[in-house]
Amino acid sequence: DECPPYPATHEYMKNSVERTLRWMKRSLDAHKDRENQAIFGIVQGGEFEDLRRYSAEETVKMNFDGYSVGGVSVGEDPETKLRMIEYATPYLPKDKIRYLMGVGEPIDLIDGVIRGIDIFDCVLPTRLARHGNALTHDGRCNLRNAKHIKDLQSSVYPVLNDDLDSIPLFDDEVGATDMIYDLFLNETLEYQ
């Protein structure tokens, strides 16, 4: 698909939608055997209600395994982003996966689910981790703050309370990312 910048003119966006539809048709033609691979169609259309609806309806006619709402979170304000999602989801089948591309703030996930979205992806959690931050049930947490090194009450280190001396100071992005990954993995394994 083409993910045009925001803002774009109606004419530019219409051409982009047509290009994306042609690409999707070629993609389906090239992947006839879809037994082991799901293919998603991507709804575009920018901030234009008529183009979002058109893109959604034409994409659904191609009978994809799931449907993505693309072209959001590209510089528009939060209200416009929500409208872009709302312009597309009513025209997507409820019995197939609806995927919102490129949003990852916790409030965006909630807003997406309210509007009928099933799955998400975003670089945000990884980008935050690279810089020593994590999203926790208490909100965003900077793991480089000294208070988190030996804070037994911190929601960030519940699995390491017995081994506080092993908590490193992060001199680089890789160390912070590895630490967050290890914490997540340990918590996930404990709850399984």
N, C-alpha and C positions, 0 to 999 in steps of 0.2 A: 504494500500500500504506500501511498504518499501521505505523509503527515505534514501538511502545510503549516507555516508559521501563523501565529495570531498577532494581529488581525490580518485577514485576507479578504479580497473582494469577493462578491458573490460569483462573478464570472470565473475568477481564478479557482475558487472552491468547486464550482460545477465541473470544470475541466479536470480537477484533481479527483473528484468522485468518479467520473467516467473512466479515468485512467486506472483507478483502483479496481473498478468493476471488471475492466478488461483483464487486468492482472489476475484477479480471482478466477475468472473463467479459464484462463490459461493454466493456472495452478491446478484446478480440478481436472482439466483434460490431461495433465501430465501425471496425475496421481490417481489413476483409476482403481488400483488395488489399495484400499484404505483399511484393510483388516487390522493392520498393526500400527496405524498412524491416524490420529485425528487431525482434521484440517478445519481451521476456523476462518470464517469470513470476517472482514474488518469493516465496520461501519464508520464512514467519515462524514464530512459535511460541515465541519466548523461550527460556527455559532448560528447557522441558518436552519431554521426549523424545517423548511421545505426540502432542503438538501439532506438533512439527517433522515427524514422520513423516506425520501426517495432512495437513499443509499441503503437503508435498512430493508425496505420492501424488495428492492432488486437483489440484495445479497441473500435474503431468505429464499427467494425463488431458486437459487442455486443449490439449496439443500446441503449446507455444511453441517459438520458434526457439532459445531458450537459457533457462537457469534461474539466477536470482540467489538467493544466500543472504543474507537481510537480517536486520536486527535484532541484529547483533553489534557489539561495540565501542561499547556504549551505557552503560558504567559497570560491567560485570561484571568479575570477576577473570580473569586469563589462562586458567586451567584451565576455567572455565565457558565462556569464549568458544570454546575448542577443542571442548568437548563439544557446544555448539550447532551447530558446523559438522559434527561427526561424526554428529549426530542427523539431519541432512538429506541429506548427500551420497550415502549408500548407495541412496537412493530416486530419485536423479536419473539420467537416461540418460547413459551414457558417450559416446555419439556426438553429443551436443550440448554447447554451451559451458556451463560452470559458472562463475559469476561471484560473487565475494565482495565485497560492498559495504562500503565505508567503512573498510577497514584498510590501513595503509601502512607500518608499521614493517617493516624488512627481515626480522626474525624471523617476523612475521605472514605474509609472502609465502611463506617457506619452509614454515611450518606449514600454510598453505593448500594449497600444491602437494602436500605429503605426504598431505593429506586429499582430494585429487581436484579441487582448484580450478584453473581455467585462466586466468582473468583477474581483475584487481583494479582498484579506483580508490580514491583517497583524497585529501583536501586536505592531508595532512601534508607532502609535498615542497614544495608551493607555500607553505604557511604557514611552513615553515622558511626558505625562500628569502626571504620577505618580511622576515624578521628577521636576514638575513645568514648563514644556515647552509646547509650542503649535506650530502647523504649521499654519501660517497665509499667506495672500497674499503677505506679505512683507518678507516671509521666516520664518525660525525657530526663535522662540522668547522665551527667558528665563523669565518667569513671576516673578521670584524671584528677578530680578534686580529692584533696588529701583526706577528707572525712570518710571516703569510701574504702580506704585502705584497711582499716581495722574496725569498721562499724558493724557490730553484731546485729544491729536492728535494720541494717540496709536490706532492701528487697533485692539488691543486685547480687549479693553473695550468699544466698541461703544454703547452698550445697557445700560451701567451703568453710562453714563455721568451725569445723574441727581442725582445719589446717590453715589458719590465718597467716602464718608465716610464709606460706607459699604464694600469697597474692603479690604479683610483681608490680613495680612502678612501670609505666609505659613510656619508653623513650622513643618508640616508633609506632607507626600505624599498624604494622603487622602484629606486634605484640598485643595491642588493644583488640584487634579483630579476632586473633586466636583466643584471647581470654573470653570474649563475649560468646564465641562459638562453643568453647568448652563449657561455659556456664549453661548455655541453652541445651547442649547435648546431654549434660549430666542431669539437668532438670527433666528433660524429656524422657530419658531412660528411667528415672526414678518413678515417674507417673505411669509407665506402661505396665 
